[in-house]
């Protein structure tokens, strides 16, 4: 893309981190399904655990081809940064 972030602004992206940002709406949806199934919708102390389980479940559901793509994207994001629209989604999720 030609835009390179200054070294101080770059992060080391992992495939799982890329997946988390790209699939945040699905993670949030799965998280709420988990919380509903567990009866913890009104328990804020259970939110992070449910979120982490949802993210892990969706990660495990990726195909080997999807994992390979995420590896390449993580390398690209480490070098050039992620798409700003995706970062905005991550910074300001809809929940």
C-alpha positions as CSV (number, residue, x, y, z in Angstrom):
1,X,0.0,0.0,0.0
2,X,3.0,2.3,0.3
3,X,2.1,3.7,3.7
4,X,4.6,2.7,6.4
5,X,4.1,3.6,10.0
6,X,6.9,5.1,12.0
7,X,8.7,2.4,14.1
8,X,7.3,3.9,17.3
9,X,3.7,3.3,16.1
10,X,4.2,-0.2,14.9
11,X,3.0,-3.2,16.8
12,X,3.9,-6.9,16.5
13,X,0.7,-8.4,15.2
14,X,-0.1,-12.1,15.6
15,X,-2.5,-14.1,13.4
16,X,-4.8,-14.4,16.4
17,X,-4.7,-10.6,17.0
18,X,-5.6,-10.0,13.3
19,X,-8.5,-12.5,13.6
20,X,-9.8,-10.8,16.7
21,X,-10.0,-7.4,15.0
22,X,-11.4,-8.7,11.7
23,X,-14.0,-10.8,13.4
24,X,-14.9,-8.6,16.4
25,X,-18.6,-8.4,15.6
26,X,-18.9,-12.2,15.4
27,X,-16.9,-12.6,18.6
28,X,-19.3,-10.2,20.4
29,X,-22.3,-12.1,19.0
30,X,-20.8,-15.4,20.2
31,X,-19.9,-13.9,23.5
32,X,-23.5,-12.9,24.1
33,X,-24.7,-16.4,23.1
34,X,-22.3,-17.9,25.7
35,X,-23.5,-15.4,28.4
36,X,-27.1,-16.2,27.6
37,X,-26.5,-19.9,27.7
38,X,-24.6,-19.6,31.0
39,X,-27.2,-17.2,32.5
40,X,-24.6,-14.5,33.0
41,X,-26.0,-11.7,30.9
42,X,-26.3,-9.5,33.9
43,X,-23.0,-10.4,35.5
44,X,-20.2,-8.0,34.3
45,X,-17.6,-10.1,36.1
46,X,-18.2,-12.9,33.6
47,X,-17.9,-10.7,30.5
48,X,-14.2,-11.1,29.8
49,X,-14.2,-14.8,30.3
50,X,-17.1,-15.2,27.9
51,X,-15.4,-12.9,25.4
52,X,-12.2,-14.9,25.5
53,X,-14.0,-18.2,25.1
54,X,-15.9,-16.8,22.1
55,X,-12.7,-15.6,20.5
56,X,-11.0,-18.9,21.1
57,X,-14.0,-20.9,19.7
58,X,-14.1,-18.8,16.5
59,X,-10.3,-19.1,16.1
60,X,-10.5,-22.9,16.4
61,X,-13.2,-22.9,13.7
62,X,-10.9,-21.3,11.1
63,X,-9.6,-23.6,8.4
64,X,-5.9,-24.2,7.8
65,X,-6.2,-21.9,4.7
66,X,-7.7,-19.1,6.9
67,X,-4.9,-19.5,9.4
68,X,-2.4,-19.2,6.6
69,X,-4.0,-16.0,5.4
70,X,-4.0,-14.6,8.9
71,X,-0.3,-15.3,9.2
72,X,0.4,-13.3,6.1
73,X,-1.9,-10.5,7.2
74,X,-0.2,-10.4,10.6
75,X,3.2,-9.9,8.8
76,X,1.7,-7.2,6.6
77,X,0.1,-5.4,9.6
78,X,3.3,-5.6,11.6
79,X,5.1,-3.9,8.7
80,X,2.5,-1.4,7.5
81,X,-0.3,-1.3,10.2
82,X,-3.8,-2.5,9.9
83,X,-6.6,-0.9,7.8
84,X,-7.8,2.1,9.7
85,X,-11.4,1.2,9.3
86,X,-10.8,-2.1,11.1
87,X,-9.0,-0.3,13.9
88,X,-11.9,2.1,14.3
89,X,-14.2,-0.9,14.6
90,X,-12.0,-2.3,17.3
91,X,-11.7,1.0,19.2
92,X,-15.4,1.6,19.0
93,X,-17.3,-1.7,19.0
94,X,-21.0,-1.6,18.6
95,X,-21.7,-2.9,22.1
